[in-house]
């Protein structure tokens, strides 16, 4: 399988090269030359399977010939050593709980997969450069902690992530360094992209990405959807809390590989440019605004070009298959309280946005699945303010709260980032 830049198809790489580079030299996203197909019997199998069985079969044609299905099974057994629970909130409405991994956020799967793939396909020293709006940073920090030949530099927006999120990524130590940027996530993302295009920097300090712009972070998220479909035994309607749109695009990737489904909902917060786009407007990048669901505070989603490519750039087809929904902070708090009052189920603000999106477009003929992207304790103050309940903090989340924060504060400029990387 070859991967081509979405902005210059003449740029082609094999799976290993695309993973190591992260972003194409022209700033384009790598995208598979074709979408492999798997039969309906695979997705709705009666066999006794685990998530790594499904995942290895899905990833094998995408990683061919660099990694075999057997190698991918070994990798994914290690990555998926925690449950992907399907919890029924109410009649035929489920939360797919993706927060039982080491950092209690859905990004653990992609970050761990990427770290293990890099360990197999690269033997040179690399710096992982990543921007985070919340959970990516901690997932990458844990996924790459003490990995040989890997340094990690994480940029995060000052004052715009939760206390626990900040503590997770600023207390890892070892090969993990945190940069506290005096700006928004969009500034962090722009700085990272500029670094990848700087040949002078790359010649002195080779970089790769652990954001969902990297195919090995993006594609394994498709396993979530396959697992939910297998567990339910029928097509489901999926509502995805959406920021950088990697998770949503991974779900659509599974669908384009043949997974039966009952549609997708892109659920956004006040950063609703994607919602407007899905409802017929031209896409316009906007400055991000801070919300309670901070991991979705993205004004220019990096994976939007992949979402369009998955539909052959047919916007009408995309808008028919992916519906948009949006919810402000006040609505988010109302949903959190309403769900607790009716069902006793406690959810983080991102999951609440996804739940509201599902209710806005509910198809009662099919199971509805909300991707529950983070443990509610990661946003304990928000949860308590909305519901009156204080979620119990898992032990290894609590541990990081007692550690000393270590971060370097920099202005939101590329020159500041380059100076740090070469300093």
C-alpha positions, 0 to 999 in steps of 0.5 A: 500500500502506498500513501499519497499527499492529498495536496500533491498526489505525485508525492508517494510513500510506503506505510513506514515512510509515511509514518516516519514523516508524519506530514508530507513535504508539501504539508499535505496529509498522507492518504491510502492510494485505495481503500481496502474492502472487507466483506459484511460477514467480517463486520458481523461475524459470529466468531468469538473475537477480540478487538485486536483480531478485528483491528489486525485484519483491518490494518493489514492491507493498509500496512502491507507489506511493511507489517504482517497481520501476525505482527499487527496482532501482536502490536494490538494485543499490547495496545488494547490491553484494556476494555472497550466497554459498550455501556447501555445508557438507555434503551438502545442508546450506548456509550462506547467507553474509550477511556479505560486506558492508561490516560483515560482518554480515547487517544490512548489507542492511537498513541500506543499503536503509533509508538509500537509501529515506530519502534518496528519501522524506524531505528533512527533518533526522532523527535515527536512534535505534537500539538494538543488541545487536551488529551492527545498530549497525555496519551502521547506522553504515556505512549512514548515514555522511555521509548528508545531513540524517541524524544517528545515535545508537546505544545499545549495552549496556556490555560485552555486544558484541564488541570489533570490534563496539564499535570499528565503531560507536564509531569511525565519526565524522562524523554517527554518535554512540555511547552506551554504556549501563550495562545490557542490550540490553533497557534500550537497546531500552526507552529507544529506544521511550520516545523515540519516544513522547515528543511533547515530544522529537519536536517538538524533535528528530524521530526515526526508527528503523533497528532492524528495527522499521522496515519498510524495515529489516525487509522487504528481509531477505526477499530472502535467502530468495528468493535461496536458493530461486532458487539451489537451484531447490527449496523449502528448510528454513531455520534462522534465528539469532533475537534480535529476530526481524526476520530470521525474520519476513522469511523468513515474509513471503517464504513468505506472499508465495508462496515455496515452502519446507520450513519454518522453524526459530527458533534461539535461545541461552539467551535462549529465551523464543521457543523456549518460546513456539513450544513452546506456552507463553504468551510471557513477556518475560524479562531478557536474559542475556549469551551468546557469540552476543551479537547474539541476547541479546534477552529481548523480541523486538520483531518477535514481533507481526509473526511472529504477524500473518503467521499471522493470529494463529493460534498453532497455524499459526505453531507448525506452520510455525516450529519452535523450537530452543535452544542454550547456550554450551557447546553452541555451542562444541561445534558450532563445533568439530564442524563444523570437524573434519568439514568445515573450515567455520568459523562464528560463534557465531550461525551455530552456533546456527542450524546446531544448530537445523537438525540438531535438526529436519532434514528430509532430503527438502529442502535445509537452509539456515542463515543465516550472519549474521556473519563469524567474525572478528567473534568471533575470540576465541570461534572460536579458543577453540572451534576452535583456529583464528584467523580472518583479519580482513578488512582494513576490519575490522582498520582500525577496531581501530586507531582511538580509541573515541568513546562517551558512557557513560550510565545505563540510564534514559530521562531520561539519553537524553533529556538527551543528545538535547536537550543 
